[in-house]
């Protein structure tokens, strides 16, 4: 097993790079480092430069650097395909932010080229390491729910201005592409590729306006239904997760706290970063031998750095990729198909 550090270069220096990538890579200084970030002049005004990282003007500065093992594409989604293709053709491993590409066809072309060039290509699915998602997995695997029948996943907001200020519909800037790309991946990563999907995708303010609501029902061979739902018009959010089984129910009301801490510039080097408070713990109610039990479940610790730990093991030590081609293509397929059902 190698001990060499993984060398990373970034295309893009916006919120995603500085909030959802760099704090976690920097916490893994023993195994990886960021050499260069391609940054626009505007981004340099918006975000502090990090000591030890070279900020460069052009993407070619990244693609031509022989030290860089992996290029992270952290730009608006419309540019993902072109930048990722350039990185692959330059012989670099490549990580692409969500949504992966604009179309399923573009995603397929990238994977085909990555296989030809012998490089790793993955979508950045950091929310596989959300605390609430890890906690519901722990409860399911405890078997206290019994046979699992239904799981509801909610990611709600109250942002009416987003829809009210929109006068036209762009599929690639839709709520589905921007948000279902997180939660659909969670469902598919844990439960697998569904055998059937029911779509309910809406423009609540009318035709030609923003897509501000989605509700996907994913059906599996064992009759399990996993519902992935979100809306911009929820004054009070629904529970983050509800899991129903033959013998019990688990409810996790609040979401992972990493994003909330990051927005306050409270970083992962704090020991309580992203940690749930007692009042955030979920509740498990179940029957065992005809006796009713109810208990709080201590939340698992979420950590987006786990994504980069897995990436290191894949690139440096040949481990299986965390996010597979099949999973990424299925998320793209469902998102693309869903907009054909837009109401």
KATA-V846312 format. One record per pair of residues at least 24 apart in sequence whose C-alpha atoms are under 7 Angstrom apart, sorted by sequence separation. I is the first residue (numbers start at 1). J is the second residue. If there is no record, write none. Layout:
# KATA-V846312
i = (I/I)
j = (J/J)
This chain:
# KATA-V846312
i = (13/63/69/70/71/72/73/77/78/194/195/6/7/8/9/12/13/77/81/85/98/194/195/5/6/7/8/9/10/11/12/13/36/88/91/93/94/95/96/97/98/194/195/254/275/5/6/7/8/9/10/11/12/63/92/93/94/95/96/97/5/7/9/10/91/93/94/95/96/274/14/88/95/252/253/13/252/88/251/252/250/251/250/251/250/249/250/174/175/249/174/175/248/249/176/248/169/247/248/168/169/247/167/168/169/167/168/166/166/184/183/163/163/11/163/9/127/17/125/16/128/9/7/8/7/8/9/10/11/12/7/8/9/10/11/12/6/7/8/9/10/11/12/10/11/102/160/159/160/149/150/151/152/153/154/155/156/157/158/159/149/150/151/152/153/154/155/156/157/158/148/149/150/151/152/153/154/156/157/158/157/158/99/156/99/157/156/99/156/98/154/154/155/154/153/154/153/152/153/152/151/152/151/150/151/150/149/150/148/149/148/147/148/145/146/147/145/146/145/146/145/146/145/144/145/132/132/132/131/130/201/189/201/188/199/201/202/203/145/200/201/202/144/199/201/185/184/181/177/176/135/135/134/132/131/131/131/131/130/129/130/129/129/126/126/123/122/123/107/104/104/103/104/103/19/23/24/23/24/25/24/25/6/2/2/1)
j = (37/87/93/94/95/96/97/101/102/218/219/31/32/33/34/37/38/102/106/110/123/219/220/31/32/33/34/35/36/37/38/39/62/114/117/119/120/121/122/123/124/220/221/280/301/32/33/34/35/36/37/38/39/90/119/120/121/122/123/124/33/35/37/38/119/121/122/123/124/302/43/117/124/281/282/43/282/119/282/283/282/283/283/284/284/284/285/210/211/285/211/212/285/286/214/286/208/286/287/208/209/287/208/209/210/209/210/209/210/228/228/209/210/59/212/62/182/74/182/74/186/68/67/68/68/69/70/71/72/73/69/70/71/72/73/74/69/70/71/72/73/74/75/74/75/172/232/232/233/223/224/225/226/227/228/229/230/231/232/233/224/225/226/227/228/229/230/231/232/233/224/225/226/227/228/229/230/232/233/234/234/235/177/234/178/237/237/181/238/181/238/239/240/240/240/241/241/241/242/242/242/243/243/243/244/244/244/245/244/245/245/245/246/244/245/246/245/246/246/247/247/248/248/248/249/252/255/256/256/256/338/327/339/327/338/341/342/343/286/341/342/343/286/341/343/331/331/331/335/335/299/300/300/299/299/300/301/302/302/302/303/303/304/304/307/323/323/328/329/329/332/332/333/336/262/267/268/268/304/305/305/308/312/316/317/317)
